[in-house]
Amino acid sequence: MAPTVASEAAKQQHTGKAAALAARDASGHLAPLTITRRSTGDDDVAIKILYCGICHSDLHSIKNEWNNAMYPVVPGHEIAGVVTEVGKNVTKFKPGDRVGVGCMVNSCQSCASCDEGFENHCPGMIFTYNSMDLDGTVTYGGYSSNVVVHERFVVRFPDAMPLDQGAPLLCAGITVYSPMKRHGLNVPGKHVGVLGLGGLGHVAVKFAKAFGMKVTVISSSPAKRQEALERLGADEFIVSKDEDEMKAAAATMDGIINTVSANIPVAPYIGLLKPYGKMIMIGLPDKTLEIPPFNLIMGSKTLAGSCIGGMRDTQEMLEVAAKHGVTADIEVVDADYVNTAMERLAKADVRYRFVIDIGNTLKSSE
């Protein structure tokens, strides 16, 4: 997919420079690149990036596995840093504020979804990277030294939250928080299953416990039992390959947050739901789901999807997380380790999110 040619006016506005790590082809290899950033507009916030989380979607994007890469691709949508400059119309932020940028950097700001605070459902939503911006330029993400973003799409980190551990919440956190809130899976005493214990799943467990819910982790890996129960605080653990454990848990859960991106059969897990129970899909398998209608109709069950969340919910999520001490479990890496981190991520060799120390380790390509 080739980007359109940006207008001359847009090019003239891109006067700032930033050091970045970019993939130039489908090999996905990330190498230093100097990119341009637009000048700080009247409604913009300029941010010095200190940390950026590595999301599995970054890996898909740099390897063009979704067939939409606009090379060079500078990934990263779990951005944490400090404000360096604000436009004259900006009222919510000032230089020195600790802020973050998640999966979006703009939208039409005038449709019904935007008016309701669901910018994530705007037909004109602009992703933080590998997306066409309003001025015809391609967006570059947080594997870079700085970024300029419209005020509406910047969130404030609570003082109690470390930036490195908070950065992944801008994707992983809102991705699990939003469906739990929207589908009533944030009620004390209710029983929620978390299918998959990875980058999304471990945050889902933490939020569910913060909400006062009973939490059962469902995993194909028996080795994760101790981690789930003793360190993350889950109440129960089910090995999905164990027929006896699955049978014993049948019809016990009010909802399931399905974080799995692998192509697994969904029907067996629908059987864990109570009548009127809900399974919410937030993982992205690459094959079509197959589920017998009988499994949904008997018990009046729901199979739904959820895509990140709006900006209001994202800010709320950070505040709830800070109140309850919810952060991501991370491994901080230097910028020159990023290709190795991607190789490890592909093998699920991380507990549970990589975060790049941009502020201290990203060097200019010049």
Disulfide bonds with the S-S distance in Angstrom:
none
